[in-house]
Amino acid sequence: MNRRMTAAKGVALAAALSLGLAACGSSEEPTDESTADEMAEGESSADPLVIGTTLPVTGTLSFLGPPEIAGVGLAVSDINEAGGVLGNEVTVEWGDSGDNTDATVANSTATDHISQGVDAVIGAASSSVTLGVVDTYVEAGIMMISPANTSAELSDYSEFYTRTAPPDTVQGAALGSLILEGGHTDVAMIVLNDSYGTGLRDHTQSAIEAGGGTVVYGASGEGQEFPPGETNFGSQVSAALATDPDALVLIAFEETTAAVNELVAQGWDFDGTTYFTDGNLSNGYEFDEGTLAGVQGTLPGAQADDDLRERLNTWYSENEGGELDGYSYSAESYDATILAALAAVRGGDTSGQAIADNIKAVSGAEGGTEVTTFAEGVEALEAGDEINYTGPSGTGPLNEMNDPSSAFIGIYEYGDDNQYEYVRQIEGTTAE
C-alpha cells in the first residue's frame, strides 16, 4: 500500500472539530517512581507514541516528499526494532502538507492529526506552510518538528515547535560566500515572494554586501519578487538581465522549470554563474542535456552517507514501491523522529508536552553521553545519564531559540546530465 496516499482525506472533518480533542490523544501523566520501575521492566502506562507527518506529497515541493517520508519511516522502523517507546510500538499517521498555494491541504491534515491523537508532527517542509498551521498544533499541545523549515520567523516561535534544519542565517551566509568566492560582485536574484524566499534572499544579500558585492536586481525592498505558482517569467528575466549581472540566484520551488526555460530563451549562460538553493536543488528536471552544467547550489544538512542512503532506499522501495532520486532533508527527517522518541523516553510520557519539555535535553543541550542511535539513547537514559543525540544530519544541540546550534551546509554542482553532485560542506553556527 502506498502510505503517502492515506494523507488525501479532504476537508470533511475540518469545520466542526474542536481542538479539545487533542486532550483525548494525550498520554497519561506518569508518576516519577512508577516511570522508573516501568522503564526498568520494559513496561509503561504511557500511551503509544503516535507520530504524524505533514510532508509534501503534492504541490510545488513534492520532490522533497519521498526522501523526507523515507527518513521518518526508517526512523520509526529503527525505533520499533529497538523495542519501541516506553514499551509500545510507535505508529505513524501519514499526512500531506501540499504547498503555499493551497492552505486547505495542510489545514485538513492538521484536523486529521488532532482527531487521530497525534503526539508529534514531523513537518512541514515549507516555512510558509508551517506558519499557516503551527498555531493549530500549538493550541492542541502537539509538538511540531520540521526537518526543512529555514525561515527566521520560526526561531523561538513556541515551546511546541522546533526544527532539525538551520535557519536562513546559516544558509544565506554560506550562499553569499560561495557567490563571492566565484568572483561575482553584481548579482541578480529572482526570488519567490513568501517567507522562505524573501528570508533567504535577505540573509544572502547581507552576506554579498558584507563582502563588497551588490544585488543589482531582486534586492530587499525593491518589490521584484514573483508570486507562488508563477509560470511566466518573461518580463522578470528581461528586467534581471538588463542589469548586466555577473551571477544570478534563483530562489524558487517548482517554478524553477519555467524560470530556467525563460533564461535559456533569453540567452543566459548558466555555467559558473548560476546558483540554486534547497528549494530547487533537484535531480528531477527534464531540460536538454547540459542546461544546468556548472550550476551550484546550497542545501542545509550533512551529506547522507552510503549506508544511510542504502537503508533509506530499501525502506522506500519496500513501503512505497519506488526509488529515491534525491536525499534532501532525509537525514533531518530521520533525526526529527528519533529526537521526538527519545524526548518521550526521557519524560516517561508520550504527550506533546513531555516531548516539548525534553527535546532540548536529548539533543545535547544538557551535555551528557553522546549517542548515535535510538537504542543507545534509551540505554543511556535508563542508566540515568543525560544524552547528546548526534544523528546523521550532524546538527548541534537545540538552543534557546529552538534552532540547531550548529549545522552543515552542503555545496553541490550540476554536471552535463543535469544531475547534481556533492562538492563539499561547511559548518555554521546559529545565533541565540
MIGU-67969 format. One record per residue (C-alpha): residue in three letters; y negated, x negated, z negated. Coordinates in pm, whole numbers, padded with zeros to 5 digits, always signed. Each point is the difference from the previous one (the first is absolute). Example, Ala and Ser with C-alpha at 12.3 -4.5 7.8 and 13.67 -1.06 7.14 Angstrom:
REM MIGU-67969
ALA+00450-01230-00780
SER-00344-00137+00066
This chain:
REM MIGU-67969
MET+00000+00000+00000
ASN-00348-00124+00080
ARG-00155-00006-00346
ARG-00356-00023+00128
MET+00017+00341+00159
THR+00060+00168-00335
ALA-00374-00058-00044
ALA-00099+00257+00265
LYS-00024+00310-00216
GLY-00325+00169+00106
VAL-00257+00142-00235
ALA+00162+00320-00119
LEU+00004-00104-00366
ALA-00349-00146-00007
ALA-00223+00296-00086
ALA+00148+00129-00323
LEU+00166-00296-00165
SER-00154-00097-00335
LEU-00039-00362-00094
GLY+00148+00102-00332
LEU+00341-00028+00163
ALA-00033-00376-00045
ALA+00069+00042-00368
CYS+00334+00155+00084
GLY+00096-00314+00191
SER-00104-00240-00274
SER+00252-00190-00204
GLU+00052+00066-00369
GLU-00195-00212-00248
PRO+00242-00251-00154
THR+00010-00119-00355
ASP-00023-00374-00046
GLU+00328-00035-00192
SER+00203+00226+00228
THR-00133-00174+00311
ALA+00116-00342-00120
ASP+00343+00133-00094
GLU+00043+00187+00329
MET-00098-00303+00209
ALA+00252-00210-00190
GLU+00272+00260+00062
GLY-00095+00057+00364
GLU-00098+00360-00072
SER-00332+00184-00015
SER-00146+00339-00074
ALA-00269-00067+00263
ASP+00009+00208+00317
PRO+00111-00177+00319
LEU-00283-00185+00173
VAL-00114+00182+00314
ILE-00192-00205+00256
GLY-00202+00178+00267
THR-00134-00155+00319
THR-00310+00086+00194
LEU+00040-00240+00291
PRO-00094+00039+00368
VAL+00283+00175+00181
THR-00251+00149+00246
GLY-00353-00088+00112
THR-00192-00309+00096
LEU+00170-00220-00260
SER+00353+00117+00068
PHE+00096-00352+00118
LEU-00036-00109-00364
GLY+00234+00272-00123
PRO+00341-00156+00077
PRO-00050-00332-00186
GLU-00162+00173-00296
ILE+00277+00262-00017
ALA+00259-00277+00022
GLY-00171-00186-00284
VAL+00015+00303-00231
GLY+00354+00089+00102
LEU+00133-00351-00049
ALA-00168-00028-00340
VAL+00151+00328-00120
SER+00341-00116+00124
ASP-00037-00325-00195
ILE-00115+00185-00312
ASN+00293+00239+00007
GLU+00247-00278+00073
ALA-00128-00170-00318
GLY+00066+00313-00208
GLY-00308+00210+00067
VAL-00289+00065-00238
LEU+00078+00079-00364
GLY+00354+00093+00085
ASN-00074+00226+00296
GLU-00007-00050+00375
VAL-00341+00007+00167
THR-00055+00267+00266
VAL-00256+00014+00281
GLU-00199+00292+00136
TRP-00111-00120+00344
GLY-00342+00114+00124
ASP-00236-00043+00295
SER-00358-00116-00049
GLY-00114+00065+00357
ASP-00333-00172+00062
ASN-00373+00043-00051
THR-00034+00251+00286
ASP+00192+00279-00177
ALA-00025+00027-00378
THR+00241+00293-00018
VAL+00304-00226+00046
ALA-00057-00213-00311
ASN-00123+00301-00199
SER+00320+00190+00081
THR+00209-00300-00102
ALA-00189-00024-00332
THR+00069+00368-00066
ASP+00368-00053+00071
HIS+00016-00304-00226
ILE-00148+00190-00292
SER+00254+00280+00040
GLN+00281-00258+00026
GLY-00086-00162-00334
VAL-00088-00336+00149
ASP-00097-00266-00258
ALA-00145-00267+00231
VAL-00109+00001+00364
ILE+00015-00298+00235
GLY-00288+00032+00248
ALA-00211+00072+00179
ALA-00039-00267+00266
SER-00351+00108+00103
SER-00276-00041-00258
SER-00174+00309+00137
VAL+00314+00208-00041
THR+00039-00125-00357
LEU-00360+00086-00083
GLY+00071+00353+00122
VAL+00301+00061-00228
VAL-00020-00244-00290
ASP-00185+00246-00225
THR+00280+00252+00047
TYR+00256-00250-00122
VAL-00224-00126-00281
GLU-00058+00353-00133
ALA+00375+00062+00011
GLY+00072-00319-00196
ILE+00193-00157+00287
MET-00030-00377+00048
MET-00112-00096+00352
ILE+00083-00351+00123
SER-00113-00094+00350
PRO+00167-00284+00187
ALA-00278-00021+00259
ASN-00336+00134-00121
THR-00276-00258+00028
SER-00323+00196-00051
ALA-00215-00136-00281
GLU-00084+00361-00091
LEU+00343+00024-00160
SER-00042-00291-00240
ASP+00004+00131-00359
TYR+00028+00357+00132
SER+00231+00134-00271
GLU+00271-00106-00242
PHE+00232+00202+00225
TYR-00078-00204+00312
THR+00085-00358+00089
ARG+00112-00198+00305
THR+00204-00298+00107
ALA-00235-00088+00289
PRO-00325-00188-00067
PRO-00341+00162+00055
ASP-00208-00073+00309
THR-00190-00273-00180
VAL+00300-00228+00047
GLN+00093+00088+00360
GLY-00366+00007+00106
ALA-00057-00350-00133
ALA+00312-00126+00176
LEU-00089+00167+00331
GLY-00357-00127-00010
SER+00121-00354-00067
LEU+00253+00024+00283
ILE-00273+00104+00245
LEU-00230-00281-00109
GLU+00286-00252+00021
GLY+00036+00104+00364
GLY-00355-00121+00062
HIS-00146+00349+00046
THR-00349+00089-00118
ASP-00097+00316+00194
VAL+00250+00270-00090
ALA+00028+00358+00127
MET+00189+00246-00217
ILE+00147+00328+00125
VAL+00062+00189-00320
LEU+00175+00320-00109
ASN-00237+00224-00194
ASP+00198+00058-00319
SER+00023-00168-00339
TYR+00255-00253+00126
GLY-00189-00096+00315
THR-00349-00026-00142
GLY+00114-00164-00323
LEU+00195-00272+00178
ARG-00286-00046+00249
ASP-00251-00046-00283
HIS+00202-00271-00175
THR+00082-00177+00328
GLN-00366+00011+00099
SER-00098-00152-00335
ALA+00240-00290+00055
ILE-00123-00057+00355
GLU-00364+00000-00106
ALA+00070-00224-00300
GLY+00143-00253+00246
GLY-00305+00012+00228
GLY+00124+00254+00253
THR-00149+00331+00114
VAL+00146+00343+00069
VAL-00171+00090+00327
TYR+00157+00345+00040
GLY+00156+00245-00246
ALA-00172-00144-00307
SER-00043+00196-00320
GLY-00282+00252+00019
GLU-00020+00004+00381
GLY+00193+00328+00041
GLN+00222-00135+00278
GLU+00340+00095-00147
PHE+00241+00228+00188
PRO+00158+00316-00148
PRO+00372+00025-00091
GLY+00209+00105+00298
GLU-00247-00130+00262
THR+00150-00037+00348
ASN-00302-00092+00216
PHE-00145-00344-00072
GLY-00198-00045+00323
SER-00350+00009-00143
GLN+00090-00185-00318
VAL+00169-00289+00181
SER-00291-00024+00243
ALA-00249-00014-00285
ALA+00205-00259-00189
LEU+00046-00231+00299
ALA-00369+00032+00090
THR-00078-00201-00314
ASP+00186-00298+00154
PRO+00235-00062-00296
ASP+00222-00306-00019
ALA+00256+00193-00211
LEU+00099+00361-00053
VAL+00161+00168-00301
LEU+00179+00332+00050
ILE+00055+00196-00322
ALA+00198+00308+00099
PHE+00331+00180-00025
GLU+00169+00170+00295
GLU-00338+00006+00176
THR+00066-00367+00079
THR+00189+00085+00319
ALA-00297+00179+00156
ALA-00244-00267-00118
VAL+00208-00287+00141
ASN+00044+00179+00334
GLU-00377+00039+00025
LEU-00060-00364-00091
VAL+00244-00102+00275
ALA-00179+00228+00249
GLN-00333-00160-00084
GLY+00131-00355+00035
TRP+00021-00122-00359
ASP+00202-00320-00044
PHE+00216+00050-00310
ASP+00147-00348-00033
GLY-00137-00176-00308
THR-00292+00240-00032
THR+00147+00321-00140
TYR+00108+00097-00349
PHE+00209+00288-00135
THR+00059+00105-00360
ASP+00281+00164-00195
GLY-00082+00343+00141
ASN+00085-00098+00357
LEU+00225-00306-00026
SER+00300+00151+00176
ASN+00284-00102+00229
GLY+00020+00345+00156
TYR-00272-00023+00265
GLU+00090+00054+00365
PHE-00258-00213+00178
ASP+00051-00219+00306
GLU+00164-00330-00081
GLY-00246-00249-00145
THR-00272+00253-00082
LEU-00008-00092-00368
ALA+00088-00369+00038
GLY-00212-00203-00242
VAL-00114+00300-00207
GLN+00012-00082-00371
GLY+00030+00237-00293
THR+00007+00015-00378
LEU+00250+00188-00213
PRO-00003+00014-00381
GLY+00324-00106-00165
ALA+00243-00285+00012
GLN+00222-00039+00303
ALA+00332+00181-00051
ASP+00276-00261-00008
ASP+00315+00019+00211
ASP+00217+00137-00279
LEU-00242+00283-00078
ARG-00037+00084+00368
GLU+00377+00020+00040
ARG+00034+00225-00303
LEU-00286+00224+00114
ASN+00153+00031+00346
THR+00340+00084-00143
TRP-00141+00271-00226
TYR-00210+00148+00280
SER+00286+00001+00249
GLU+00239+00164-00245
ASN-00246+00261-00127
GLU-00240+00062+00288
GLY+00215-00085+00299
GLY-00250-00238+00156
GLU-00125-00357+00004
LEU-00316-00146-00147
ASP-00239-00168+00243
GLY-00238-00122-00271
TYR-00013-00065-00374
SER-00362+00079-00089
TYR-00026+00105-00365
SER+00377+00017-00042
ALA-00006-00255-00283
GLU-00294+00177-00165
SER+00188+00332+00018
TYR+00307-00163-00154
ASP-00204-00151-00282
ALA-00191+00323-00067
THR+00330+00180-00057
ILE+00147-00273-00220
LEU-00317-00013-00211
ALA+00011+00376-00057
ALA+00362-00022-00114
LEU-00059-00298-00229
ALA-00303+00172-00153
ALA+00217+00301-00083
VAL+00260-00227-00158
ARG-00261-00178-00213
GLY-00146+00333-00110
GLY+00339+00157-00065
ASP-00120+00303+00196
THR-00023+00095+00367
SER-00321+00205-00018
GLY-00303-00093+00207
GLN-00187-00076-00322
ALA+00266-00246-00116
ILE-00004-00172+00339
ALA-00381-00020-00008
ASP+00007-00140-00354
ASN+00252-00274+00080
ILE-00043-00103+00362
LYS-00256-00273-00067
ALA+00222-00158-00263
VAL+00311-00017+00219
SER-00210-00149+00283
GLY-00073-00295-00228
ALA-00334+00097-00154
GLU+00141-00083-00346
GLY+00172-00317+00120
GLY+00368-00022-00083
THR+00324-00094+00172
GLU-00023-00028+00378
VAL+00252+00228+00169
THR+00058+00055+00370
THR+00233+00302-00002
PHE+00023+00335-00173
ALA+00324-00103-00173
GLU-00159-00316-00140
GLY-00297+00203-00119
VAL+00215+00253-00186
GLU+00203-00277-00164
ALA-00317-00170-00127
LEU-00155+00324-00120
GLU+00316+00097-00187
ALA-00013-00342-00167
GLY-00349+00084-00124
ASP-00188-00229+00238
GLU-00316+00072+00196
ILE+00054-00054+00372
ASN-00189-00121+00305
TYR+00162+00165+00300
THR-00057-00223+00303
GLY+00130+00176+00309
PRO+00016-00075+00372
SER-00363+00099+00063
GLY-00116-00293-00213
THR-00285+00188-00167
GLY-00128-00107-00339
PRO-00009+00218-00314
LEU-00208+00316+00012
ASN-00348-00054-00140
GLU-00233+00232-00190
MET-00112+00157+00328
ASN+00364+00095+00072
ASP-00002-00242+00294
PRO+00231-00298+00053
SER-00173-00299-00156
SER+00105-00214+00296
ALA+00164+00059+00335
PHE+00094-00172+00321
ILE-00159+00077+00336
GLY+00219-00080+00297
ILE-00145-00133+00326
TYR+00181+00110+00319
GLU-00042-00063+00373
TYR+00118+00189+00309
GLY+00195-00169+00277
ASP+00040+00082+00369
ASP+00255+00269-00090
ASN-00265+00190-00202
GLN+00201-00064-00317
TYR-00164-00165-00299
GLU+00148-00289-00193
TYR-00077-00144-00339
VAL-00224-00307-00001
ARG-00089-00069-00362
GLN-00122+00167-00317
ILE-00279-00053-00246
GLU-00026+00116-00361
GLY-00308+00175-00133
THR-00103+00142-00335
THR-00162+00333-00076
ALA-00309+00055-00209
GLU+00026+00169-00339
